[in-house]
């Protein structure tokens, strides 16, 4: 006996929206707000900015460092321009000081690594959000009602 043949389900190609993707990189969640998914965009914005800010609070401004932590900065760059601003402030404020003064301004050991990890995770989450904004799907922020519900 051979199994019955099944026809492949035709999927419609998803449209590409580069404007939403650029907005999603420029400020996390903004791409989804642009697409009309306001609630989803605000939740994304809260989650990613929370990880970024907690990473800065835990690891200090030194947690974002393009010069010394290049591989980590690749993931952090997906947070958008705020990662580049944090790196600029790090280079201008902290890295330009002598070693004795720098020791009082940077996070050391596990604390710095934890802050770096938080910020990188936020950036990698935003990469997924950027791809979702680039190829959007139908999404309704309003809860659906079943028949008979009032």
N, CA, C and O atoms as a GROMACS GRO file, in nm:
protein
  600
    1UNK      N    1   0.083  -0.118   0.000
    1UNK     CA    2   0.000   0.000   0.000
    1UNK      C    3   0.087   0.125   0.000
    1UNK      O    4   0.186   0.134   0.074
    2UNK      N    5   0.051   0.215  -0.080
    2UNK     CA    6   0.122   0.343  -0.082
    2UNK      C    7   0.037   0.448  -0.014
    2UNK      O    8  -0.086   0.447  -0.028
    3UNK      N    9   0.099   0.537   0.057
    3UNK     CA   10   0.020   0.640   0.125
    3UNK      C   11  -0.042   0.735   0.022
    3UNK      O   12   0.012   0.754  -0.086
    4UNK      N   13  -0.156   0.792   0.058
    4UNK     CA   14  -0.220   0.885  -0.036
    4UNK      C   15  -0.130   1.006  -0.059
    4UNK      O   16  -0.061   1.054   0.032
    5UNK      N   17  -0.132   1.054  -0.182
    5UNK     CA   18  -0.050   1.170  -0.215
    5UNK      C   19  -0.109   1.296  -0.156
    5UNK      O   20  -0.230   1.317  -0.157
    6UNK      N   21  -0.021   1.378  -0.105
    6UNK     CA   22  -0.066   1.506  -0.053
    6UNK      C   23  -0.008   1.616  -0.140
    6UNK      O   24   0.107   1.611  -0.183
    7UNK      N   25  -0.090   1.714  -0.165
    7UNK     CA   26  -0.046   1.826  -0.246
    7UNK      C   27   0.023   1.928  -0.155
    7UNK      O   28  -0.025   1.954  -0.045
    8UNK      N   29   0.132   1.985  -0.200
    8UNK     CA   30   0.196   2.088  -0.118
    8UNK      C   31   0.107   2.211  -0.110
    8UNK      O   32   0.042   2.251  -0.206
    9UNK      N   33   0.105   2.269   0.007
    9UNK     CA   34   0.024   2.388   0.029
    9UNK      C   35   0.099   2.507  -0.028
    9UNK      O   36   0.216   2.530   0.004
   10UNK      N   37   0.031   2.581  -0.112
   10UNK     CA   38   0.094   2.699  -0.173
   10UNK      C   39   0.096   2.813  -0.071
   10UNK      O   40  -0.007   2.848  -0.013
   11UNK      N   41   0.212   2.868  -0.050
   11UNK     CA   42   0.224   2.979   0.042
   11UNK      C   43   0.248   3.106  -0.038
   11UNK      O   44   0.328   3.108  -0.131
   12UNK      N   45   0.178   3.209   0.001
   12UNK     CA   46   0.198   3.335  -0.069
   12UNK      C   47   0.329   3.397  -0.021
   12UNK      O   48   0.359   3.394   0.098
   13UNK      N   49   0.405   3.452  -0.113
   13UNK     CA   50   0.532   3.513  -0.071
   13UNK      C   51   0.506   3.634   0.019
   13UNK      O   52   0.413   3.712  -0.004
   14UNK      N   53   0.589   3.648   0.119
   14UNK     CA   54   0.575   3.760   0.211
   14UNK      C   55   0.637   3.884   0.147
   14UNK      O   56   0.744   3.877   0.086
   15UNK      N   57   0.570   3.995   0.163
   15UNK     CA   58   0.623   4.118   0.105
   15UNK      C   59   0.735   4.172   0.192
   15UNK      O   60   0.735   4.156   0.314
   16UNK      N   61   0.830   4.235   0.128
   16UNK     CA   62   0.946   4.289   0.197
   16UNK      C   63   0.919   4.436   0.230
   16UNK      O   64   0.872   4.511   0.145
   17UNK      N   65   0.950   4.478   0.353
   17UNK     CA   66   0.927   4.616   0.396
   17UNK      C   67   1.057   4.672   0.455
   17UNK      O   68   1.075   4.669   0.577
   18UNK      N   69   1.146   4.724   0.371
   18UNK     CA   70   1.275   4.772   0.422
   18UNK      C   71   1.263   4.895   0.512
   18UNK      O   72   1.346   4.914   0.600
   19UNK      N   73   1.160   4.978   0.492
   19UNK     CA   74   1.142   5.095   0.578
   19UNK      C   75   1.118   5.053   0.722
   19UNK      O   76   1.177   5.110   0.814
   20UNK      N   77   1.033   4.954   0.741
   20UNK     CA   78   1.005   4.904   0.876
   20UNK      C   79   1.129   4.843   0.939
   20UNK      O   80   1.151   4.856   1.059
   21UNK      N   81   1.211   4.776   0.858
   21UNK     CA   82   1.334   4.714   0.911
   21UNK      C   83   1.433   4.821   0.956
   21UNK      O   84   1.496   4.807   1.061
   22UNK      N   85   1.448   4.927   0.878
   22UNK     CA   86   1.540   5.035   0.916
   22UNK      C   87   1.489   5.104   1.042
   22UNK      O   88   1.568   5.137   1.131
   23UNK      N   89   1.359   5.126   1.051
   23UNK     CA   90   1.303   5.188   1.172
   23UNK      C   91   1.320   5.097   1.293
   23UNK      O   92   1.343   5.145   1.404
   24UNK      N   93   1.309   4.965   1.272
   24UNK     CA   94   1.327   4.870   1.382
   24UNK      C   95   1.471   4.872   1.432
   24UNK      O   96   1.495   4.851   1.551
   25UNK      N   97   1.567   4.898   1.344
   25UNK     CA   98   1.706   4.910   1.388
   25UNK      C   99   1.730   5.045   1.454
   25UNK      O  100   1.800   5.053   1.555
   26UNK      N  101   1.673   5.151   1.397
   26UNK     CA  102   1.697   5.286   1.449
   26UNK      C  103   1.649   5.301   1.592
   26UNK      O  104   1.714   5.366   1.673
   27UNK      N  105   1.535   5.241   1.625
   27UNK     CA  106   1.484   5.241   1.761
   27UNK      C  107   1.400   5.116   1.779
   27UNK      O  108   1.300   5.099   1.710
   28UNK      N  109   1.440   5.027   1.870
   28UNK     CA  110   1.370   4.899   1.884
   28UNK      C  111   1.219   4.916   1.903
   28UNK      O  112   1.175   4.992   1.989
   29UNK      N  113   1.142   4.844   1.823
   29UNK     CA  114   0.997   4.848   1.832
   29UNK      C  115   0.932   4.946   1.736
   29UNK      O  116   0.813   4.934   1.707
   30UNK      N  117   1.006   5.042   1.686
   30UNK     CA  118   0.951   5.145   1.600
   30UNK      C  119   0.903   5.089   1.466
   30UNK      O  120   0.807   5.140   1.408
   31UNK      N  121   0.969   4.986   1.417
   31UNK     CA  122   0.927   4.923   1.291
   31UNK      C  123   0.789   4.862   1.301
   31UNK      O  124   0.710   4.872   1.207
   32UNK      N  125   0.758   4.800   1.414
   32UNK     CA  126   0.626   4.740   1.431
   32UNK      C  127   0.519   4.847   1.453
   32UNK      O  128   0.405   4.831   1.409
   33UNK      N  129   0.555   4.956   1.520
   33UNK     CA  130   0.461   5.067   1.535
   33UNK      C  131   0.430   5.123   1.396
   33UNK      O  132   0.315   5.155   1.367
   34UNK      N  133   0.531   5.136   1.311
   34UNK     CA  134   0.513   5.183   1.173
   34UNK      C  135   0.419   5.090   1.095
   34UNK      O  136   0.341   5.137   1.013
   35UNK      N  137   0.428   4.961   1.122
   35UNK     CA  138   0.344   4.863   1.052
   35UNK      C  139   0.200   4.860   1.106
   35UNK      O  140   0.116   4.787   1.054
   36UNK      N  141   0.173   4.939   1.209
   36UNK     CA  142   0.039   4.942   1.267
   36UNK      C  143   0.021   4.846   1.383
   36UNK      O  144  -0.090   4.829   1.432
   37UNK      N  145   0.128   4.785   1.427
   37UNK     CA  146   0.122   4.690   1.538
   37UNK      C  147   0.174   4.760   1.664
   37UNK      O  148   0.280   4.727   1.716
   38UNK      N  149   0.095   4.856   1.711
   38UNK     CA  150   0.139   4.946   1.818
   38UNK      C  151   0.170   4.872   1.947
   38UNK      O  152   0.276   4.891   2.006
   39UNK      N  153   0.079   4.788   1.991
   39UNK     CA  154   0.099   4.716   2.118
   39UNK      C  155   0.222   4.626   2.111
   39UNK      O  156   0.301   4.621   2.205
   40UNK      N  157   0.237   4.555   2.002
   40UNK     CA  158   0.352   4.466   1.984
   40UNK      C  159   0.482   4.547   1.982
   40UNK      O  160   0.581   4.507   2.041
   41UNK      N  161   0.480   4.660   1.912
   41UNK     CA  162   0.597   4.747   1.905
   41UNK      C  163   0.636   4.802   2.041
   41UNK      O  164   0.755   4.810   2.073
   42UNK      N  165   0.538   4.840   2.122
   42UNK     CA  166   0.568   4.891   2.256
   42UNK      C  167   0.625   4.783   2.347
   42UNK      O  168   0.714   4.810   2.428
   43UNK      N  169   0.575   4.662   2.334
   43UNK     CA  170   0.630   4.551   2.413
   43UNK      C  171   0.774   4.519   2.372
   43UNK      O  172   0.859   4.493   2.456
   44UNK      N  173   0.799   4.523   2.242
   44UNK     CA  174   0.936   4.502   2.193
   44UNK      C  175   1.028   4.611   2.245
   44UNK      O  176   1.138   4.584   2.293
   45UNK      N  177   0.980   4.736   2.235
   45UNK     CA  178   1.058   4.851   2.281
   45UNK      C  179   1.094   4.837   2.428
   45UNK      O  180   1.209   4.859   2.467
   46UNK      N  181   0.997   4.800   2.510
   46UNK     CA  182   1.021   4.785   2.653
   46UNK      C  183   1.122   4.674   2.680
   46UNK      O  184   1.215   4.693   2.758
   47UNK      N  185   1.106   4.560   2.615
   47UNK     CA  186   1.194   4.446   2.642
   47UNK      C  187   1.338   4.470   2.602
   47UNK      O  188   1.429   4.439   2.679
   48UNK      N  189   1.359   4.524   2.485
   48UNK     CA  190   1.496   4.542   2.437
   48UNK      C  191   1.565   4.657   2.509
   48UNK      O  192   1.682   4.646   2.547
   49UNK      N  193   1.494   4.768   2.529
   49UNK     CA  194   1.554   4.880   2.602
   49UNK      C  195   1.580   4.844   2.748
   49UNK      O  196   1.674   4.894   2.808
   50UNK      N  197   1.495   4.758   2.804
   50UNK     CA  198   1.518   4.711   2.942
   50UNK      C  199   1.651   4.635   2.950
   50UNK      O  200   1.731   4.660   3.040
   51UNK      N  201   1.674   4.543   2.856
   51UNK     CA  202   1.800   4.469   2.856
   51UNK      C  203   1.919   4.562   2.837
   51UNK      O  204   2.022   4.545   2.902
   52UNK      N  205   1.906   4.661   2.748
   52UNK     CA  206   2.016   4.754   2.722
   52UNK      C  207   2.047   4.836   2.847
   52UNK      O  208   2.162   4.848   2.888
   53UNK      N  209   1.944   4.893   2.907
   53UNK     CA  210   1.966   4.980   3.024
   53UNK      C  211   2.015   4.902   3.146
   53UNK      O  212   2.101   4.949   3.219
   54UNK      N  213   1.961   4.783   3.168
   54UNK     CA  214   2.009   4.700   3.279
   54UNK      C  215   2.154   4.660   3.254
   54UNK      O  216   2.233   4.655   3.348
   55UNK      N  217   2.189   4.630   3.131
   55UNK     CA  218   2.327   4.598   3.098
   55UNK      C  219   2.421   4.714   3.128
   55UNK      O  220   2.531   4.693   3.179
   56UNK      N  221   2.377   4.836   3.097
   56UNK     CA  222   2.459   4.953   3.130
   56UNK      C  223   2.468   4.975   3.281
   56UNK      O  224   2.573   5.011   3.333
   57UNK      N  225   2.357   4.953   3.352
   57UNK     CA  226   2.358   4.971   3.497
   57UNK      C  227   2.446   4.867   3.566
   57UNK      O  228   2.516   4.898   3.662
   58UNK      N  229   2.442   4.744   3.518
   58UNK     CA  230   2.519   4.637   3.581
   58UNK      C  231   2.666   4.646   3.542
   58UNK      O  232   2.754   4.643   3.629
   59UNK      N  233   2.695   4.657   3.413
   59UNK     CA  234   2.833   4.650   3.365
   59UNK      C  235   2.901   4.784   3.348
   59UNK      O  236   3.022   4.790   3.326
   60UNK      N  237   2.826   4.891   3.358
   60UNK     CA  238   2.883   5.024   3.337
   60UNK      C  239   2.893   5.058   3.190
   60UNK      O  240   2.864   4.975   3.104
   61UNK      N  241   2.934   5.179   3.164
   61UNK     CA  242   2.947   5.227   3.027
   61UNK      C  243   3.053   5.148   2.951
   61UNK      O  244   3.052   5.144   2.828
   62UNK      N  245   3.145   5.088   3.023
   62UNK     CA  246   3.252   5.010   2.962
   62UNK      C  247   3.202   4.878   2.902
   62UNK      O  248   3.277   4.809   2.833
   63UNK      N  249   3.076   4.842   2.928
   63UNK     CA  250   3.022   4.717   2.875
   63UNK      C  251   3.002   4.724   2.724
   63UNK      O  252   2.992   4.621   2.658
   64UNK      N  253   2.996   4.845   2.668
   64UNK     CA  254   2.986   4.863   2.523
   64UNK      C  255   3.119   4.921   2.477
   64UNK      O  256   3.146   5.039   2.500
   65UNK      N  257   3.201   4.837   2.412
   65UNK     CA  258   3.336   4.880   2.377
   65UNK      C  259   3.378   4.819   2.244
   65UNK      O  260   3.416   4.702   2.238
   66UNK      N  261   3.369   4.898   2.139
   66UNK     CA  262   3.407   4.850   2.006
   66UNK      C  263   3.556   4.823   1.995
   66UNK      O  264   3.597   4.729   1.926
   67UNK      N  265   3.637   4.903   2.062
   67UNK     CA  266   3.782   4.891   2.049
   67UNK      C  267   3.836   4.763   2.113
   67UNK      O  268   3.923   4.698   2.054
   68UNK      N  269   3.787   4.724   2.230
   68UNK     CA  270   3.843   4.610   2.303
   68UNK      C  271   3.758   4.482   2.295
   68UNK      O  272   3.809   4.372   2.312
   69UNK      N  273   3.628   4.497   2.269
   69UNK     CA  274   3.537   4.382   2.263
   69UNK      C  275   3.465   4.380   2.129
   69UNK      O  276   3.342   4.391   2.125
   70UNK      N  277   3.539   4.367   2.021
   70UNK     CA  278   3.481   4.376   1.887
   70UNK      C  279   3.374   4.270   1.862
   70UNK      O  280   3.269   4.301   1.806
   71UNK      N  281   3.400   4.147   1.901
   71UNK     CA  282   3.306   4.040   1.870
   71UNK      C  283   3.174   4.060   1.946
   71UNK      O  284   3.068   4.029   1.894
   72UNK      N  285   3.182   4.112   2.068
   72UNK     CA  286   3.059   4.140   2.144
   72UNK      C  287   2.985   4.259   2.084
   72UNK      O  288   2.862   4.264   2.087
   73UNK      N  289   3.059   4.354   2.030
   73UNK     CA  290   2.995   4.473   1.975
   73UNK      C  291   2.916   4.440   1.848
   73UNK      O  292   2.821   4.512   1.815
   74UNK      N  293   2.952   4.334   1.779
   74UNK     CA  294   2.874   4.295   1.661
   74UNK      C  295   2.729   4.270   1.701
   74UNK      O  296   2.638   4.318   1.634
   75UNK      N  297   2.707   4.197   1.808
   75UNK     CA  298   2.570   4.174   1.856
   75UNK      C  299   2.508   4.298   1.916
   75UNK      O  300   2.389   4.322   1.900
   76UNK      N  301   2.589   4.377   1.985
   76UNK     CA  302   2.537   4.498   2.049
   76UNK      C  303   2.493   4.602   1.947
   76UNK      O  304   2.403   4.681   1.974
   77UNK      N  305   2.555   4.603   1.830
   77UNK     CA  306   2.523   4.703   1.727
   77UNK      C  307   2.380   4.691   1.678
   77UNK      O  308   2.324   4.788   1.627
   78UNK      N  309   2.318   4.573   1.692
   78UNK     CA  310   2.179   4.556   1.650
   78UNK      C  311   2.081   4.626   1.742
   78UNK      O  312   1.962   4.633   1.712
   79UNK      N  313   2.129   4.679   1.855
   79UNK     CA  314   2.043   4.762   1.940
   79UNK      C  315   2.012   4.895   1.872
   79UNK      O  316   1.917   4.963   1.911
   80UNK      N  317   2.090   4.932   1.774
   80UNK     CA  318   2.067   5.056   1.701
   80UNK      C  319   2.168   5.162   1.739
   80UNK      O  320   2.273   5.131   1.796
   81UNK      N  321   2.138   5.286   1.707
   81UNK     CA  322   2.231   5.396   1.733
   81UNK      C  323   2.267   5.413   1.881
   81UNK      O  324   2.372   5.470   1.912
   82UNK      N  325   2.183   5.366   1.972
   82UNK     CA  326   2.215   5.382   2.114
   82UNK      C  327   2.342   5.306   2.151
   82UNK      O  328   2.414   5.347   2.243
   83UNK      N  329   2.370   5.195   2.083
   83UNK     CA  330   2.494   5.122   2.109
   83UNK      C  331   2.615   5.202   2.063
   83UNK      O  332   2.719   5.203   2.129
   84UNK      N  333   2.604   5.269   1.950
   84UNK     CA  334   2.714   5.350   1.900
   84UNK      C  335   2.735   5.474   1.986
   84UNK      O  336   2.848   5.518   2.005
   85UNK      N  337   2.626   5.530   2.038
   85UNK     CA  338   2.636   5.645   2.130
   85UNK      C  339   2.705   5.602   2.259
   85UNK      O  340   2.791   5.672   2.311
   86UNK      N  341   2.665   5.485   2.312
   86UNK     CA  342   2.727   5.434   2.435
   86UNK      C  343   2.876   5.407   2.413
   86UNK      O  344   2.957   5.434   2.501
   87UNK      N  345   2.911   5.353   2.297
   87UNK     CA  346   3.053   5.328   2.268
   87UNK      C  347   3.130   5.460   2.255
   87UNK      O  348   3.242   5.470   2.304
   88UNK      N  349   3.070   5.559   2.190
   88UNK     CA  350   3.135   5.689   2.178
   88UNK      C  351   3.160   5.751   2.315
   88UNK      O  352   3.267   5.804   2.342
   89UNK      N  353   3.058   5.743   2.403
   89UNK     CA  354   3.074   5.798   2.538
   89UNK      C  355   3.180   5.720   2.616
   89UNK      O  356   3.256   5.780   2.692
   90UNK      N  357   3.185   5.590   2.598
   90UNK     CA  358   3.287   5.508   2.663
   90UNK      C  359   3.426   5.551   2.618
   90UNK      O  360   3.515   5.571   2.701
   91UNK      N  361   3.445   5.566   2.488
   91UNK     CA  362   3.576   5.604   2.436
   91UNK      C  363   3.614   5.746   2.479
   91UNK      O  364   3.731   5.773   2.508
   92UNK      N  365   3.516   5.837   2.483
   92UNK     CA  366   3.545   5.977   2.515
   92UNK      C  367   3.566   5.999   2.665
   92UNK      O  368   3.654   6.075   2.705
   93UNK      N  369   3.485   5.934   2.747
   93UNK     CA  370   3.488   5.960   2.891
   93UNK      C  371   3.584   5.868   2.965
   93UNK      O  372   3.666   5.914   3.045
   94UNK      N  373   3.575   5.738   2.938
   94UNK     CA  374   3.649   5.641   3.019
   94UNK      C  375   3.784   5.606   2.959
   94UNK      O  376   3.886   5.612   3.029
   95UNK      N  377   3.788   5.569   2.832
   95UNK     CA  378   3.911   5.516   2.774
   95UNK      C  379   4.021   5.621   2.757
   95UNK      O  380   4.137   5.585   2.741
   96UNK      N  381   3.986   5.749   2.760
   96UNK     CA  382   4.086   5.853   2.745
   96UNK      C  383   4.158   5.888   2.873
   96UNK      O  384   4.254   5.966   2.871
   97UNK      N  385   4.114   5.833   2.985
   97UNK     CA  386   4.174   5.865   3.114
   97UNK      C  387   4.295   5.777   3.143
   97UNK      O  388   4.309   5.670   3.084
   98UNK      N  389   4.382   5.821   3.233
   98UNK     CA  390   4.495   5.736   3.273
   98UNK      C  391   4.446   5.611   3.346
   98UNK      O  392   4.334   5.607   3.396
   99UNK      N  393   4.533   5.510   3.352
   99UNK     CA  394   4.495   5.380   3.410
   99UNK      C  395   4.444   5.391   3.554
   99UNK      O  396   4.348   5.322   3.590
  100UNK      N  397   4.504   5.476   3.635
  100UNK     CA  398   4.462   5.488   3.776
  100UNK      C  399   4.319   5.540   3.786
  100UNK      O  400   4.241   5.490   3.866
  101UNK      N  401   4.285   5.639   3.706
  101UNK     CA  402   4.150   5.695   3.709
  101UNK      C  403   4.050   5.602   3.641
  101UNK      O  404   3.934   5.596   3.681
  102UNK      N  405   4.095   5.528   3.539
  102UNK     CA  406   4.007   5.438   3.466
  102UNK      C  407   3.959   5.323   3.555
  102UNK      O  408   3.846   5.276   3.538
  103UNK      N  409   4.042   5.278   3.649
  103UNK     CA  410   4.004   5.167   3.736
  103UNK      C  411   3.882   5.198   3.822
  103UNK      O  412   3.810   5.108   3.863
  104UNK      N  413   3.858   5.326   3.848
  104UNK     CA  414   3.742   5.364   3.928
  104UNK      C  415   3.616   5.382   3.844
  104UNK      O  416   3.507   5.399   3.900
  105UNK      N  417   3.628   5.377   3.713
  105UNK     CA  418   3.514   5.402   3.625
  105UNK      C  419   3.464   5.279   3.551
  105UNK      O  420   3.351   5.279   3.501
  106UNK      N  421   3.544   5.174   3.541
  106UNK     CA  422   3.504   5.058   3.463
  106UNK      C  423   3.455   4.946   3.553
  106UNK      O  424   3.495   4.937   3.670
  107UNK      N  425   3.369   4.862   3.498
  107UNK     CA  426   3.325   4.743   3.569
  107UNK      C  427   3.428   4.634   3.550
  107UNK      O  428   3.480   4.616   3.440
  108UNK      N  429   3.458   4.562   3.655
  108UNK     CA  430   3.562   4.459   3.647
  108UNK      C  431   3.501   4.320   3.657
  108UNK      O  432   3.398   4.302   3.721
  109UNK      N  433   3.565   4.224   3.596
  109UNK     CA  434   3.531   4.083   3.611
  109UNK      C  435   3.392   4.046   3.564
  109UNK      O  436   3.349   4.085   3.456
  110UNK      N  437   3.324   3.969   3.647
  110UNK     CA  438   3.195   3.913   3.610
  110UNK      C  439   3.088   4.019   3.594
  110UNK      O  440   2.996   4.002   3.514
  111UNK      N  441   3.098   4.127   3.667
  111UNK     CA  442   2.997   4.232   3.657
  111UNK      C  443   3.000   4.293   3.518
  111UNK      O  444   2.894   4.313   3.457
  112UNK      N  445   3.117   4.324   3.468
  112UNK     CA  446   3.129   4.380   3.334
  112UNK      C  447   3.084   4.280   3.229
  112UNK      O  448   3.017   4.316   3.132
  113UNK      N  449   3.120   4.154   3.247
  113UNK     CA  450   3.081   4.050   3.151
  113UNK      C  451   2.930   4.031   3.149
  113UNK      O  452   2.872   4.008   3.043
  114UNK      N  453   2.866   4.040   3.265
  114UNK     CA  454   2.721   4.026   3.271
  114UNK      C  455   2.653   4.142   3.201
  114UNK      O  456   2.555   4.121   3.129
  115UNK      N  457   2.702   4.264   3.220
  115UNK     CA  458   2.646   4.379   3.151
  115UNK      C  459   2.664   4.368   3.000
  115UNK      O  460   2.573   4.399   2.924
  116UNK      N  461   2.781   4.323   2.958
  116UNK     CA  462   2.808   4.303   2.815
  116UNK      C  463   2.713   4.200   2.757
  116UNK      O  464   2.661   4.217   2.647
  117UNK      N  465   2.689   4.092   2.830
  117UNK     CA  466   2.599   3.987   2.786
  117UNK      C  467   2.456   4.038   2.772
  117UNK      O  468   2.390   4.008   2.673
  118UNK      N  469   2.407   4.114   2.870
  118UNK     CA  470   2.271   4.168   2.864
  118UNK      C  471   2.253   4.254   2.739
  118UNK      O  472   2.154   4.240   2.667
  119UNK      N  473   2.348   4.342   2.715
  119UNK     CA  474   2.337   4.434   2.600
  119UNK      C  475   2.344   4.356   2.469
  119UNK      O  476   2.272   4.388   2.375
  120UNK      N  477   2.430   4.255   2.463
  120UNK     CA  478   2.440   4.174   2.342
  120UNK      C  479   2.313   4.094   2.318
  120UNK      O  480   2.267   4.082   2.205
  121UNK      N  481   2.255   4.039   2.423
  121UNK     CA  482   2.129   3.965   2.408
  121UNK      C  483   2.017   4.055   2.359
  121UNK      O  484   1.935   4.014   2.277
  122UNK      N  485   2.014   4.178   2.409
  122UNK     CA  486   1.915   4.274   2.359
  122UNK      C  487   1.934   4.300   2.211
  122UNK      O  488   1.837   4.309   2.136
  123UNK      N  489   2.060   4.314   2.168
  123UNK     CA  490   2.088   4.336   2.027
  123UNK      C  491   2.049   4.218   1.940
  123UNK      O  492   1.995   4.236   1.831
  124UNK      N  493   2.076   4.097   1.987
  124UNK     CA  494   2.040   3.978   1.909
  124UNK      C  495   1.889   3.958   1.904
  124UNK      O  496   1.835   3.912   1.803
  125UNK      N  497   1.821   3.994   2.013
  125UNK     CA  498   1.674   3.991   2.009
  125UNK      C  499   1.622   4.093   1.908
  125UNK      O  500   1.526   4.066   1.835
  126UNK      N  501   1.686   4.210   1.904
  126UNK     CA  502   1.641   4.311   1.808
  126UNK      C  503   1.671   4.269   1.665
  126UNK      O  504   1.599   4.310   1.574
  127UNK      N  505   1.773   4.188   1.642
  127UNK     CA  506   1.797   4.134   1.508
  127UNK      C  507   1.676   4.052   1.462
  127UNK      O  508   1.634   4.063   1.346
  128UNK      N  509   1.622   3.971   1.550
  128UNK     CA  510   1.503   3.893   1.516
  128UNK      C  511   1.385   3.984   1.488
  128UNK      O  512   1.307   3.960   1.397
  129UNK      N  513   1.373   4.091   1.568
  129UNK     CA  514   1.265   4.188   1.548
  129UNK      C  515   1.282   4.259   1.414
  129UNK      O  516   1.184   4.284   1.344
  130UNK      N  517   1.405   4.293   1.378
  130UNK     CA  518   1.431   4.359   1.249
  130UNK      C  519   1.389   4.268   1.134
  130UNK      O  520   1.326   4.314   1.039
  131UNK      N  521   1.423   4.141   1.142
  131UNK     CA  522   1.383   4.046   1.038
  131UNK      C  523   1.232   4.030   1.033
  131UNK      O  524   1.174   4.014   0.925
  132UNK      N  525   1.167   4.032   1.148
  132UNK     CA  526   1.022   4.023   1.153
  132UNK      C  527   0.957   4.147   1.091
  132UNK      O  528   0.853   4.137   1.026
  133UNK      N  529   1.017   4.264   1.111
  133UNK     CA  530   0.965   4.386   1.050
  133UNK      C  531   0.994   4.390   0.901
  133UNK      O  532   0.916   4.447   0.824
  134UNK      N  533   1.104   4.330   0.859
  134UNK     CA  534   1.138   4.327   0.717
  134UNK      C  535   1.039   4.242   0.638
  134UNK      O  536   0.999   4.279   0.527
  135UNK      N  537   1.000   4.129   0.694
  135UNK     CA  538   0.902   4.041   0.631
  135UNK      C  539   0.782   4.027   0.724
  135UNK      O  540   0.768   3.925   0.792
  136UNK      N  541   0.695   4.128   0.728
  136UNK     CA  542   0.584   4.126   0.826
  136UNK      C  543   0.476   4.024   0.791
  136UNK      O  544   0.455   3.990   0.674
  137UNK      N  545   0.410   3.977   0.893
  137UNK     CA  546   0.294   3.890   0.878
  137UNK      C  547   0.173   3.967   0.928
  137UNK      O  548   0.185   4.068   0.997
  138UNK      N  549   0.057   3.916   0.893
  138UNK     CA  550  -0.065   3.979   0.943
  138UNK      C  551  -0.072   3.961   1.094
  138UNK      O  552  -0.056   3.851   1.145
  139UNK      N  553  -0.095   4.070   1.164
  139UNK     CA  554  -0.100   4.065   1.309
  139UNK      C  555  -0.206   4.165   1.354
  139UNK      O  556  -0.208   4.279   1.309
  140UNK      N  557  -0.292   4.120   1.441
  140UNK     CA  558  -0.398   4.206   1.490
  140UNK      C  559  -0.378   4.226   1.639
  140UNK      O  560  -0.373   4.129   1.715
  141UNK      N  561  -0.366   4.352   1.681
  141UNK     CA  562  -0.348   4.380   1.824
  141UNK      C  563  -0.476   4.362   1.904
  141UNK      O  564  -0.472   4.349   2.026
  142UNK      N  565  -0.589   4.361   1.836
  142UNK     CA  566  -0.716   4.347   1.905
  142UNK      C  567  -0.743   4.200   1.934
  142UNK      O  568  -0.723   4.115   1.847
  143UNK      N  569  -0.789   4.168   2.057
  143UNK     CA  570  -0.819   4.028   2.086
  143UNK      C  571  -0.938   3.980   2.002
  143UNK      O  572  -1.032   4.055   1.979
  144UNK      N  573  -0.930   3.855   1.958
  144UNK     CA  574  -1.039   3.800   1.877
  144UNK      C  575  -1.148   3.748   1.968
  144UNK      O  576  -1.122   3.699   2.078
  145UNK      N  577  -1.270   3.760   1.921
  145UNK     CA  578  -1.385   3.710   1.996
  145UNK      C  579  -1.442   3.589   1.926
  145UNK      O  580  -1.447   3.581   1.804
  146UNK      N  581  -1.486   3.495   2.008
  146UNK     CA  582  -1.554   3.380   1.952
  146UNK      C  583  -1.700   3.414   1.930
  146UNK      O  584  -1.753   3.509   1.988
  147UNK      N  585  -1.763   3.336   1.846
  147UNK     CA  586  -1.906   3.360   1.823
  147UNK      C  587  -1.981   3.339   1.953
  147UNK      O  588  -1.955   3.243   2.026
  148UNK      N  589  -2.072   3.428   1.982
  148UNK     CA  590  -2.152   3.417   2.104
  148UNK      C  591  -2.096   3.498   2.219
  148UNK      O  592  -2.168   3.520   2.317
  149UNK      N  593  -1.970   3.544   2.212
  149UNK     CA  594  -1.913   3.629   2.318
  149UNK      C  595  -1.964   3.770   2.302
  149UNK      O  596  -1.985   3.817   2.190
  150UNK      N  597  -1.982   3.836   2.410
  150UNK     CA  598  -2.026   3.976   2.403
  150UNK      C  599  -1.919   4.067   2.451
  150UNK      O  600  -1.938   4.188   2.452
   0.00000   0.00000   0.00000
